[in-house]
Amino acid sequence: MKTINEKDLASARQDSVSTSSCGDVASKWTCDICGQGPFRSELGLKQHKTRSHKSGASQTKASQGAHAGRAPTQEPVKLKNSIITLPNSESDRHSLDFILPDPGDELGLQCRQFSAYFCMMGYRLYKKESVREPQQDDAQQFEVLVRDKTHRLNWFSFKEQDKRTGLCCTHQINMYVENGQRNGLSPQKYLDKIFEFPKPSTTQREVVFVKVRWVAQSCTHVISQIGFGRGKLRIVGGRGLTKKFAIPPVGKEATMYVLTGYQIKTQLAFPWFMLWIICGEKPWMCPDADGQTSSSGIR
């Protein structure tokens, strides 16, 4: 694990305005990775605010390995992975994690079968929230609560035994037991944290976790998983902050967002992800003009 100091950040910042040693990313991108299409070199948050929306393997172990700094076994290209962290408080780390529909990643490819925008991994907690003791029927209660919300949240279980039962609920229950029950949360309280996260009143929603795969042809990291919340930024895989990062195309758009390592921390925030990725498929989850959650609710 490497902690990025001010010198490293300065280097990443400089790279955001200079030409990459690999040349122009867009001109080198190969269409067999994510398809042909236009590129945007920055997120352009001000322009995105006016966008109108249209409706549009063991995943637990793979994601756990990424958070712990281990390369998941399904990584299609065997590389020596690096873990990069940026200074921040770890006393209250938490993150809501997502899979992007990257066809070059095993989980991304499975996600792509059900959504062209995103799939949710779950909410990760790293400290006790209360002194509540686990109850014998917690798992059963959580299954009852989450089953009818699986497709509304794109929270799928890709385990073989769940493919015949609506993509629920082995993975979802595992996430609750490991992150909610273990940390003193009831099934309802854990689910509430997921539903509360998109609200503008929720603080600490910066990017804290990114899993990438390195594409040598374009000298680019393709982001396959991303998490928002509070804590140090952990980047698993790839070649460091000085190389470009790309968000694979989502929905019907061919646009691929390409950004620098410095922009990962300074511009890639949850409100942008909510507006352009989540709301692209689920406009009923979008904030209204007054900044409040749509009257249709997210439940």
Secondary structure, DSSP 8 states (H G I E B T S, - for coil): -EE--HHHHHHHHHHTTS--TT--HHHH--HHHH-S--EESS--HHHHTT--------HHHHHHHHHTT---TT-SS-----EEEE----TT-EEEEEE---TTSHHHHHHHTT-SS-EEEEEEE-S--------TTHHHHHHHHHGGGHHHHT----SGGGTTTTS-SHHHHHHIIIIIGGGT--HHHHHHHHHHTTSTT----EEEEEEEEEETTTTEEEEEEEEEEES-EEEESSS-TTSEEEE---TT---EEEE-HHHHHHT--HHHHIIIIIHHH-GGGSB-TTSSB-TT---
